[in-house]
Amino acid sequence: MAGYFLVPSLVVFFAAMFGADPKALRADSQFWFFVSAVAWVAVLGFCARFLLGRSYAKPDGMWSCSNCKYLNQRYAVICEASKQPYASKALPFS
């Protein structure tokens, strides 16, 4: 959450450091604050969607829980009945 406010401030700071006109920065500050805040949220969304949990093993299709034998859907990484994970560790690289 701090990044939502910190990133726009850093954008304005570095723009001023690299010679941006201070009058133009003030005139367009709301626009640049909005653009940099949206970009920050987009980066966080990308990381959450594609980077978090990528090293964990995921099922290729429907799978049966080794604990309770419940048949889970392919998108379930935790058994819906016993709350046991699909696999405790990541699969080794082949």
C-alpha positions in Angstrom: 0.0 0.0 0.0 2.9 2.4 0.7 4.0 1.9 -2.9 0.8 3.3 -4.2 1.8 6.7 -2.7 5.6 6.3 -2.8 5.9 5.4 -6.5 4.2 8.6 -7.8 6.3 10.7 -5.5 9.5 9.0 -6.8 8.3 9.6 -10.4 7.9 13.3 -9.7 11.3 13.4 -7.8 13.2 11.7 -10.7 11.4 13.8 -13.3 12.6 16.9 -11.5 16.1 15.5 -11.2 16.4 14.8 -14.9 15.4 18.4 -15.8 11.6 18.4 -16.2 10.1 21.8 -16.1 8.8 22.4 -12.5 5.8 24.4 -13.9 4.9 21.5 -16.2 5.2 19.0 -13.3 2.8 21.1 -11.2 0.3 21.4 -14.1 0.3 17.7 -14.9 1.0 16.3 -11.4 -2.4 14.8 -10.9 -2.2 13.0 -14.3 1.3 11.6 -13.6 0.3 10.6 -10.0 -2.7 8.7 -11.5 -0.6 7.0 -14.3 2.2 5.9 -11.9 -0.3 4.7 -9.3 -2.1 2.6 -11.9 1.2 1.3 -13.3 2.2 0.3 -9.7 -1.1 -1.6 -9.2 -0.7 -3.3 -12.6 2.9 -4.5 -11.7 1.5 -5.9 -8.4 -1.3 -7.6 -10.2 1.1 -9.1 -12.7 3.4 -10.4 -10.0 0.4 -11.9 -8.0 -1.0 -13.6 -11.1 2.1 -14.9 -12.8 5.0 -15.0 -10.2 3.6 -16.0 -6.8 3.4 -19.8 -6.4 4.9 -20.7 -9.7 7.4 -23.1 -8.0 4.6 -25.1 -6.4 3.3 -28.3 -8.0 -0.1 -27.9 -9.7 -2.4 -30.7 -10.9 -2.7 -31.3 -14.6 -6.3 -32.5 -14.3 -8.8 -33.7 -11.8 -7.0 -35.4 -8.9 -7.8 -37.6 -5.9 -6.7 -36.6 -2.4 -4.3 -39.1 -0.9 -5.8 -38.5 2.5 -9.5 -38.8 1.9 -9.8 -40.0 -1.8 -12.1 -37.0 -2.6 -12.0 -36.2 -6.4 -11.0 -32.5 -6.8 -11.3 -30.2 -9.8 -8.2 -29.4 -11.8 -8.1 -25.8 -10.5 -8.1 -26.9 -6.8 -4.6 -27.0 -5.2 -6.1 -27.8 -1.8 -8.5 -30.7 -1.2 -12.0 -29.3 -0.8 -12.9 -32.0 1.7 -9.8 -32.5 3.9 -8.0 -29.2 3.2 -4.8 -31.1 2.4 -2.5 -29.5 -0.3 -2.1 -31.2 -3.7 1.6 -31.6 -3.1 3.7 -30.5 -0.2 6.7 -29.6 -2.3 7.5 -28.4 -5.8 8.2 -31.0 -8.4 11.9 -31.3 -9.2 13.1 -30.0 -12.6 13.5 -32.7 -15.2 
